[in-house]
Amino acid sequence: MTSIATKSDFDSSSKRFERFSKLVKDEIGVRLPLNKRMMVESRLRRRMTQLNLVSVDDYFRYLFDEGRLAEELDVIFDAVTTNKTDFFREPDHFSILADVIVPERLKRRKANGRASMFKFWSAAASSGMEAYTTAMVLAQYEERAAPFEWGILGTDINLKMLERCHEAIFDTAEIAPVPASLRTKYLMEGTGDRKGQWRVVPKLRSRTRFQKLNLLGVNYPVDRDIDVIFLRNVLIYFDAVDQAKVIERMISHLAPHGHLIVGHSESMIVRQPGLTQIAPAVFCKD
């Protein structure tokens, strides 16, 4: 005889999802309203299959009733984070970087007699396309101007994405936005079974590193003299309180007169004192 779900069952299920949502919000800032439940279940399906669990409620019981939460946190964070990115996404920002910010920073260094490294931080690196786009832009600048020391840091909470960052392998559709002239210089196409896959050249990979970082963490293990931080298209997933916390922490890691760049849709979010907007979604530390 088929059992019929009762109101109590639905209430218990909702409470378990609310507990799960609160956990995610508290830990990494991502909001999961009730209408995201199907999305969560879909993304956790593979893990549920691995554990021989039938429903997402079974998985929640596994987390909270059986005490398996700590060992599942990375799986959960990988499942609930959004990883939309592209090479040369919001291209105006890369033009400003190459045409305005880099020349200004290098001029300032020369005037101060400093020979330190130009530091760039992709704070929500996803699969690494933003960081590697920046590497191409900086390498191009060196070719047309003069060599200088530079390094790129990419951070993300998603371990699967960080694996992709380290591999630096992308398919033909993903590299489509890369201009042909840059593709020839900075991407290597695979052969045989790897045909249609492209890897960033060692020259750029050697100047780009990646590490795990939770933007809601209390401390960031990142230098405090970063020249440029890209924090693009991630603040929209946080509430106003968490947005302000993250921006304040970002400011503390910028060098004097360093730049914070957010997504075009996030420009109105940045209202902290100590930052002056110089272009759409581009802010300079006073």
C-alpha positions as CSV (number, residue, x, y, z in Angstrom):
1,M,0.0,0.0,0.0
2,T,1.4,3.4,-1.0
3,S,2.0,5.8,1.8
4,I,0.6,9.3,1.7
5,A,2.7,12.2,2.7
6,T,1.1,14.1,5.6
7,K,1.3,17.8,6.4
8,S,3.7,16.9,9.2
9,D,6.0,15.3,6.6
10,F,6.0,18.4,4.5
11,D,6.6,20.6,7.5
12,S,9.6,18.5,8.6
13,S,10.9,18.5,5.0
14,S,10.6,22.4,4.9
15,K,12.4,22.7,8.2
16,R,15.3,20.5,7.1
17,F,15.7,22.6,3.9
18,E,15.5,25.8,6.0
19,R,18.3,24.4,8.2
20,F,20.3,23.6,5.2
21,S,19.7,27.0,3.7
22,K,20.8,28.7,6.9
23,L,23.9,26.7,7.0
24,V,24.9,27.8,3.5
25,K,24.0,31.4,4.2
26,D,26.0,31.5,7.4
27,E,29.0,29.7,6.0
28,I,29.4,31.2,2.5
29,G,26.7,33.9,2.1
30,V,24.7,32.3,-0.7
31,R,21.0,32.7,-0.2
32,L,18.8,29.6,-1.0
33,P,15.1,30.5,-0.7
34,L,12.5,27.7,-0.8
35,N,12.1,28.1,-4.6
36,K,15.7,27.0,-5.0
37,R,15.0,23.6,-3.5
38,M,14.7,21.8,-6.8
39,M,17.9,23.3,-8.0
40,V,19.7,22.1,-4.9
41,E,18.3,18.6,-5.2
42,S,19.4,18.5,-8.9
43,R,22.9,19.5,-8.1
44,L,23.2,17.1,-5.2
45,R,21.8,14.2,-7.2
46,R,25.1,12.6,-8.0
47,R,26.3,12.7,-4.4
48,M,23.0,11.2,-3.2
49,T,23.5,8.4,-5.7
50,Q,27.0,7.8,-4.4
51,L,25.6,7.5,-0.9
52,N,22.6,5.3,-2.0
53,L,20.2,8.0,-0.7
54,V,16.8,8.3,-2.4
55,S,15.8,11.8,-1.7
56,V,17.2,15.2,-0.7
57,D,15.5,14.8,2.7
58,D,17.5,11.6,3.2
59,Y,20.6,13.6,2.4
60,F,19.6,16.3,4.9
61,R,19.1,13.6,7.6
62,Y,22.5,12.2,6.7
63,L,24.0,15.6,7.3
64,F,22.2,16.6,10.5
65,D,21.0,13.5,12.2
66,E,23.9,11.2,11.4
67,G,26.6,13.8,12.0
68,R,28.2,13.8,8.6
69,L,28.0,17.5,8.0
70,A,31.7,18.4,8.5
71,E,32.9,15.9,5.9
72,E,30.3,17.0,3.3
73,L,30.9,20.8,3.5
74,D,33.0,21.0,0.3
75,V,30.5,18.9,-1.6
76,I,27.7,21.3,-0.5
77,F,29.7,24.4,-1.4
78,D,30.5,23.0,-4.8
79,A,26.9,22.2,-5.4
80,V,25.3,25.5,-4.4
81,T,27.8,28.0,-5.9
82,T,27.2,29.4,-9.4
83,N,30.2,29.3,-11.7
84,K,29.2,31.4,-14.7
85,T,32.3,33.0,-16.3
86,D,33.8,33.7,-19.7
87,F,37.1,34.8,-21.3
88,F,37.0,38.6,-21.7
89,R,33.7,38.9,-19.9
90,E,32.7,42.6,-19.6
91,P,35.6,43.5,-21.9
92,D,35.6,47.2,-20.9
93,H,37.2,46.3,-17.6
94,F,40.2,44.7,-19.4
95,S,40.6,47.7,-21.6
96,I,40.7,50.0,-18.5
97,L,43.2,47.6,-16.9
98,A,45.5,47.7,-19.9
99,D,45.1,51.3,-21.0
100,V,44.7,53.2,-17.7
101,I,45.4,51.2,-14.6
102,V,48.6,49.3,-15.5
103,P,50.3,52.4,-17.0
104,E,49.3,54.5,-13.9
105,R,50.5,51.9,-11.4
106,L,53.9,51.4,-13.2
107,K,54.4,55.2,-13.5
108,R,53.7,55.5,-9.7
109,R,56.2,52.8,-9.0
110,K,58.9,54.4,-11.1
111,A,58.3,57.8,-9.4
112,N,58.6,56.2,-6.0
113,G,61.6,54.2,-6.9
114,R,59.8,50.9,-6.3
115,A,60.4,47.7,-8.2
116,S,57.8,45.5,-6.6
117,M,55.5,43.1,-8.4
118,F,52.2,44.2,-9.9
119,K,49.6,42.1,-8.1
120,F,46.2,41.1,-9.5
121,W,43.5,39.2,-7.5
122,S,40.6,37.4,-9.2
123,A,38.5,37.0,-6.0
124,A,35.8,34.7,-7.5
125,A,37.9,32.8,-10.0
126,S,35.4,30.1,-11.0
127,S,37.1,28.0,-13.7
128,G,40.0,30.5,-14.1
129,M,38.9,32.3,-17.3
130,E,39.0,35.7,-15.7
131,A,42.5,35.2,-14.3
132,Y,43.9,33.8,-17.5
133,T,42.3,36.6,-19.5
134,T,44.1,39.0,-17.3
135,A,47.4,37.1,-17.8
136,M,46.9,37.5,-21.6
137,V,46.3,41.2,-21.1
138,L,49.3,41.8,-19.0
139,A,51.5,39.7,-21.3
140,Q,50.3,41.7,-24.2
141,Y,51.1,45.0,-22.4
142,E,54.6,43.8,-21.8
143,E,55.1,43.1,-25.5
144,R,54.0,46.6,-26.6
145,A,55.4,48.6,-23.7
146,A,58.1,47.1,-21.4
147,P,58.6,44.0,-19.3
148,F,57.6,44.3,-15.6
149,E,57.1,41.9,-12.8
150,W,53.5,40.7,-12.3
151,G,51.6,37.9,-10.7
152,I,48.0,36.8,-10.5
153,L,46.1,35.1,-7.7
154,G,42.7,33.4,-8.2
155,T,40.6,32.3,-5.3
156,D,37.3,30.4,-5.1
157,I,35.3,28.3,-2.6
158,N,34.5,25.6,-5.1
159,L,37.1,22.9,-5.2
160,K,36.0,21.4,-8.5
161,M,36.5,24.9,-10.1
162,L,39.9,25.2,-8.6
163,E,40.9,21.9,-10.2
164,R,39.9,23.4,-13.5
165,C,41.9,26.5,-12.8
166,H,45.0,24.4,-12.2
167,E,44.4,22.3,-15.3
168,A,43.9,25.4,-17.4
169,I,42.2,23.4,-20.1
170,F,39.2,24.8,-22.0
171,D,37.1,23.6,-24.9
172,T,36.7,25.3,-28.3
173,A,33.4,26.9,-27.3
174,E,34.8,28.3,-24.1
175,I,37.8,30.0,-25.8
176,A,35.6,31.5,-28.6
177,P,35.8,35.1,-27.0
178,V,39.6,35.0,-27.1
179,P,40.8,37.1,-30.1
180,A,42.6,34.9,-32.7
181,S,45.9,36.8,-32.3
182,L,45.9,36.0,-28.5
183,R,44.7,32.4,-29.1
184,T,47.8,31.8,-31.3
185,K,50.2,33.1,-28.6
186,Y,48.7,31.9,-25.4
187,L,46.7,28.8,-26.0
188,M,47.9,25.4,-27.2
189,E,45.4,23.1,-28.9
190,G,45.5,19.4,-28.0
191,T,45.9,16.6,-30.5
192,G,44.4,13.2,-30.9
193,D,41.9,12.6,-28.1
194,R,42.6,16.1,-26.9
195,K,41.6,17.7,-30.2
196,G,39.2,20.6,-29.5
197,Q,40.7,21.3,-26.1
198,W,43.0,24.2,-25.5
199,R,45.5,24.7,-22.6
200,V,47.0,28.0,-21.4
201,V,50.7,28.2,-22.2
202,P,53.2,27.5,-19.4
203,K,54.5,31.1,-19.6
204,L,51.1,32.4,-18.3
205,R,50.4,29.4,-16.0
206,S,53.7,30.0,-14.2
207,R,52.6,33.5,-13.2
208,T,49.1,32.6,-12.1
209,R,48.3,30.7,-8.9
210,F,45.0,29.6,-7.3
211,Q,43.9,28.8,-3.8
212,K,40.7,28.1,-1.8
213,L,39.1,31.1,-0.1
214,N,35.7,31.7,1.5
215,L,34.8,35.4,1.0
216,L,32.8,35.3,4.2
217,G,35.9,34.0,6.1
218,V,37.1,36.3,8.9
219,N,40.7,36.5,7.5
220,Y,41.9,36.4,3.9
221,P,45.4,34.8,3.5
222,V,46.2,37.4,0.8
223,D,48.7,40.2,0.6
224,R,47.6,43.7,1.6
225,D,49.2,45.5,-1.3
226,I,47.1,44.2,-4.2
227,D,47.1,46.6,-7.2
228,V,43.8,45.4,-8.7
229,I,41.0,43.2,-7.4
230,F,38.3,41.8,-9.6
231,L,35.3,41.0,-7.5
232,R,32.8,40.6,-10.3
233,N,29.3,39.1,-10.3
234,V,29.5,37.5,-6.9
235,L,28.1,40.3,-4.6
236,I,24.7,39.8,-6.2
237,Y,24.4,36.4,-4.4
238,F,24.9,38.0,-0.9
239,D,22.6,40.1,1.2
240,A,23.4,43.7,2.0
241,V,25.2,43.0,5.3
242,D,27.5,40.4,3.8
243,Q,28.1,42.6,0.7
244,A,29.4,45.4,3.0
245,K,31.6,43.0,5.0
246,V,33.2,41.6,1.8
247,I,33.8,45.0,0.3
248,E,35.4,46.3,3.5
249,R,37.8,43.3,3.6
250,M,38.7,43.8,-0.1
251,I,39.5,47.5,0.6
252,S,41.9,46.4,3.4
253,H,43.9,44.3,0.9
254,L,44.3,47.0,-1.7
255,A,47.5,49.0,-2.0
256,P,47.1,52.8,-1.8
257,H,45.3,54.0,-4.9
258,G,44.7,50.4,-5.9
259,H,41.5,49.5,-7.8
260,L,38.4,47.4,-7.0
261,I,36.4,46.3,-10.0
262,V,32.9,44.8,-9.6
263,G,30.3,43.5,-12.1
264,H,28.4,46.1,-14.0
265,S,25.2,45.1,-12.3
266,E,26.9,45.5,-8.9
267,S,28.1,49.1,-9.3
268,M,25.4,50.5,-7.1
269,I,26.3,48.1,-4.3
270,V,29.6,49.8,-3.6
271,R,29.1,52.7,-1.3
272,Q,32.0,52.4,1.2
273,P,34.0,55.5,2.1
274,G,37.5,55.4,0.9
275,L,36.6,54.4,-2.6
276,T,36.1,56.8,-5.6
277,Q,34.3,55.6,-8.7
278,I,36.4,56.4,-11.8
279,A,34.4,54.4,-14.4
280,P,31.4,52.1,-14.5
281,A,31.9,49.5,-11.8
282,V,35.6,50.6,-11.3
283,F,36.7,52.1,-8.0
284,C,40.0,53.6,-6.8
285,K,41.1,53.4,-3.2
286,D,41.7,57.0,-1.9
